[in-house]
Amino acid sequence: MQALEGNPRAETVKWAGEDDSMPTPDRPLGAALAALTLLAASAAAEPLRMAGRAFDRRAEIEVRDLDRAAAERAVGAAFRALESARADLRAIESTARPGVPVQLDGSQAVLVRRALGFCAWSSGAVGPLGGEVFRIWGLRFPVTSFPVPDEIERAAASAGCSRAAIDPAGVLSLAEGSALDFFPFELGWAVDRAAAILREAGAANFWIDLGTVVRAAGGGPDGRGWTYAPPLVAGQLEPLPPFPLRDRAVALLRPADRPLRVAGESFPPYVDLRRGRPGGGEAVAAVLVVSEIAVDAQALGYAMFVLGPRDGTLLVGAISPRPSIRWLLGGGQSPPVLADVNWGVVVRP
């Protein structure tokens, strides 16, 4: 983890000069002292941005409203949360076995309940039980041949929403043949954990970037929100316009982020767990989702990639508060066609 120099967002905070806070006939000494106190607080809250790695990706965290020492402690703790999230999830996945109930802690139980909720909402397109589906398609470990139809059918059946149960005490049980895999949720969950730690430390103006998932809080450098600039997608001649992100998260899902490679062919990693096969019925080049928290943004992005804009638009209507979604449709040989749901609120000044 290292501090970044020359960061355009990490300029020194500016404040009024001394003359503005000196006692005058119309500015009593008490008011002047109060102004000096505020100036001292502003001077102490210098922006801090640091970089590191988590989930084999570059990660960045910036905090703008804590003094230097507090910011370093908070950002360090947030990075440890990012770095440990993958090990925590892999431990749940490897421990939870059919016939072996697992006691989850509070944060883990919240994730499982939310993931099962997404499973029910999407009729099984996305959920936490894709372990067998991801295994036969080589998401975690390479495979050398395509799965046969019987394997695909069994794996898809094992991902059904009813094959996991969690009781009020947070004890998780799996049905025979099913396996957990939090791939559709893991980056967002890690980012939300880091955001919770920053808030506990008193930060209210921060930016967390974990590759394809970003969460921002507060007004950013100028009080108008942080600026998110979508990277180029295959086929684009120029990127989409930047947009403000304030107290929201964004996820960008593209086929090339973590492709499945089987027998010399490449597929998007967003497998329809209902069918046990990659991709949906439409050529999706990318999906952008803006939502309140990062785990929702990532999971919605996964579902919208699988479902496409026709079915996805119908499902999103049942969500409150309503997320903002932008599909980029095309095969990558020409500029993608855009399809939107509730996107106007994202770009609205």
GINORQUI-V421782 format. One record per helix or strand. SS is the DSSP state (hx for helix, st for strand). FROM is the first residue (numbers start at 1). TO is the last residue. If there is no record, write none. Layout:
((SS;FROM;TO) (SS;FROM;TO))
This chain:
((st;2;3) (hx;18;21) (st;24;24) (st;27;27) (hx;29;44) (st;48;54) (st;57;63) (hx;68;95) (st;97;97) (st;100;100) (st;102;103) (hx;106;121) (st;129;129) (hx;131;136) (st;143;143) (hx;149;158) (hx;161;163) (st;164;166) (st;171;174) (st;181;181) (hx;186;200) (st;206;210) (st;213;217) (st;226;228) (st;243;245) (st;248;254) (hx;255;257) (st;260;262) (st;265;267) (st;271;272) (st;277;278) (st;284;291) (hx;294;316) (st;324;329) (st;337;341) (hx;344;347))
